[in-house]
Amino acid sequence: MRQPTVSVIIPTLNAEDEIGQLLSLLERQTLTPTEILVVDSSSDDNTAAEVKKHPSASLIVIDRSSFNHGGTRDLAFRKTTGEIVCFLTQDAIPESFEYLERLIRPILDNKEVVLSSGRQLPKSDARRFEQLVRSFNYPDTASVRGKEDLSAYGIKTFFASDVCSAYRRTAYIACGGFPQVTTNEDMLMAARFIANGYKVAYEPAATVFHSHNLTPLQQYERNKAIGYILESHSDELMGASEIGEGGRLVKAVSAQLLREGRMGEFFLFGIDCAARLLGNRAGRAEARKVAKK
């Protein structure tokens, strides 16, 4: 069977310590990308110089103030030509040289699947509760979801992550592309696909190492942005709520920390959860206030 043409897009900001390794791994994939496009937000370091060491990659530079998670990715998408377009973040490191081949497999195997996301494993420096959160959010079980799965999966029906994802070009263009949003462009695109009768997949065999040890303030700000998007786009998300899934995560991670006797991590996880909840509520409140104006 003919292999499809595959483009890879990587947004960057001050990525000189990471981008070289990532590009080298992509160049050694069993499925060779047709093109690799790095979209840099006017880095202060040597990101551009590192990219230029790799002839397989091309570089465009945008003004940092114009970066938008949805808009910038859409801009980059439309500058590529691949039948399948993959996204990676600069700090997501593929676990194997078969990563791309495994990531796009659900799209090749099922014509209804137009978006596939990979599994994110914690990096070696991840806190214990962050390791457990990753394990909960990114299990080793594959799934394919459509509109008919909304009652079973809830908000998880629209699960997708542009940390490591692949899109079928024709469906992406037909559904209008990413909205101009500051975060969660992947989830909203998945919702658009599902509303139009397509399906989205999670493929755990396509694995990257990716995690962050966020401070409570960082977690608050991140979830404030997410809460704003979830509230302002609730109609597109078909009324699905994240409350039940969030509760299951808290119970699962807390129980494991207690079984391991990690009381310090249990306490810190409680603070992390409070920051998530308060941020989400603040973002939703702000979205409701804006909607009333």
N, C-alpha and C positions, 0 to 999 in steps of 0.2 A: 504494500500500500504506500502511496506517495505521502511523504511527510509534509505537513503544512509549513508554510513560512511563519517564523516566530520572531516577533520583536520583543525586546526587553527594555523597560523604562525604569530609571532609577533617579528619583529626586534627591538632591544633595544639599547640604549646608555644612561647611567646615568638616569635610569628610576625608581629609588627607590621610588619616591613620587607618581608614577602613576601606576606601574605595578600590585601592590597588588589589587587595586580597580578593574582594568580591568580583572584580572584573576578571582576575586570573581564574577563579573558580568557574565563572560563566564560560570562559573560553575553552575550558576543558570538559564541558558537558558532553554526554553521549548524544544529545540533540543539540547541534550547534545553532545558536541564534542567528537569524538572518541579519539582524541589526541590534545594536545596543545603543540606547539614547540616554545620556546623562543630562538631567535638567538641574542646573546649579543656580542657587539663589544668591549669587554674588558673594561667594565665600571669602573670608578674610585670610584663609590659609592657602596651601598649595594644592587644593582639590583639582583645579583645572590642569595644573602641570602633571599630576598623577594620572588623570584621565588620558592626557595626550601621549602618555607612554604606551597606551594600548590602541593600536591601529583598528581594532575591532569595534571600538566605541567612538561615537560622535558626541559632541558637547554643544549645548545651547545654554546661555546665561541669561537669567531674568533678574529684574530688580527685586531685591529681597522684600520690599514692601508690597509687591504685587503677588506674592505667593499665596495660593489658596488651594487647599487639599483637593477640592473638586476641580476648580478651574484650571489649575496648573497641570494636573494629570490629563484633563481633557485636551488642553493645548498640545501636550506631548503626544497623546494618543493619535491626534489628527496629523502629526508630523511623521508618523511611522506608516509602514505599509504591510506589516505582517497579517496573515489571516487570523492568527491568534496573537494577542498582545498581553504580555506578562508585566506585572509590576513587582518591584522589590524596594525595600527601604535600604538605606546605606549601611545599616547596622544589622541586617538579616543575613546570616551566613548559611548557605546551603550545606546540608549535612553530607551529601554525596554528589558524585558526578552524574547521577541519574535524576537529579532533582527536577529539571525542566521536563524531561520525558515523562516522569510520573505525574507532574502537576497538570499537564494538558491531557492526560489519558482519559479522564471522565468526559471531556469535551469531544474527543475523537470517538469514544465508544458509544455515545448517546447523543443523537442530533438535537434532542430537546435541551441538553445541558449547555449553557452558554457562559457560565462563570464557575471557576473552580478555585478554591482556596487551599493552601497547604497547612501543615501542622507546625506550631511554634513550640520548640523546646526551650527551657530556660538555659541561660548561659551559666558558666561555672561560678560566677560571682553573685548569682541571684539569691536573695534571702529565702529562707525555708518556706515562708508563707507564699512568696511569689512563685516558687517552684510548684506548690500545690495548686495555686490559682491557675497556672498554665496547664497543669495536668487536667484540671476540671474543664477548662474552656476548650482545650485541644486534645480530646481523647484519641485513642488509637482505632476508633471505629469509623469507617467511611459512611457518608450519607449523601442522598440526593433528595432535594426538597422542592416542592411546588405548592401551588395555592391550596391543594387538597390536604396538605400537611399542617396547615395553620393551627388547627385545634390541638394537634399533638405536640408541636414544637413551640408554639407561641412566638415570641420575638426571635427565637433561634431559627425560625424558618428563613429569616433574612440574613443569617450569619454569613459574613464574608470579611476578609481582611486584605487590604492592599499592601500589607507587609510582605505577603507572598501570594499572588493571585494571577489568574489567567482569564482573558475575556475573548469570546468569539467576536471578531470585528463586525460582521454583518449585523448581528443582533444588537451590539452596542450602538452602532450608528442608527439602526431602525428605532431604538428606544430613546434616542435623543442625547445620550452621553451623560457624563457626570453633571450633577447640579453644582452651582457655584456655592459651595459650603466650606466651612472651616474645619469640619471633621465629619466622619461617618459617611463619606461619599460612597464607600463600598457597600454599606448596608442599604443606602437609598437606591443605589443602582440595582442591587439584588431585588429590592422591592419592585422596581420598575420592570425588571425581567419577569418576575413571578406574576405581576398584574397583567402582563402581556402573554401569559401562557407558557413561558419558558421555565426551566428548572436551574437550580444552582447546586453545586456539589462541594463537599469537603473531602479532601483526599489526604489522609494521614501519612501515606507513603512518601509524599512530597514534603520533606522536613527541612526547616531552617532553625538555627539557634537565634533566639531573639527574646530579650526580656529587659526590664528596667526596674531599678530599685527607687521608686518615686518617694519623695518626701510627702508628708500629709498635705502640705500646701499645693504641691504639684498635682497630687491626686485630686484634691478639691477642684482646682482649676480645670483639669482634664475632664472631670465628670460634670462640671458646670457647662462646659462646651457641649458635651454629649447630651446632657439633659435638655439644653436649648434646642438642639437638632431634633431629638425625639419628640418633644412637645410641638414644635413648629411644623413637623412633618408627620404628625400622628395619622392623618388621613391616608398618606401614602403607605404607612406601615400597617394599615388595615386594623387599627385599634389594638394591635398586639402590645402587651405590657411586659416590661423586663422585671417586674417585682418578683414573680414566682421564681424565675431563673436565678435572680440575685439571692433570694432566700436559700435556695438549694446550695448555691456556692458557699455561702457563709456557714451553713451547717456542715457541709462536707469538709471544708478546710479546718474549721474549728475543731471538729471531732478528731481529725487526724493529728492536729497539733497537740491535743490533750492526750491522745494515745501515746504519742512520742514523748510526753512530759516536757514539752517546750513551752513553758509558761511565759518566758520573755517574748517569744514569737507570737504566742496567743494574744498577749497584751498589745503588741504592736499591730497585729492584724486587726484587732478591735478598733484601734485608732484609724487604720487605713480604711476600714469599712465605714466608720463615721464620716471620714472625709469624702468618700464616694457618695454616701447618702446625702449629706448636706450640699455637696456640689450639684448633684442631680436635681435636688429640690430647688436650689437657687437658679439653676439654668432654666428649669421649667417655669418658675415664677416669672423670670425675665421674659421668656417667650410669650407667656400669657399677657403680660403688661404691654409688650410691643403689639400684639394682635389686637388689643383694645383701642389702640390709637388710630 
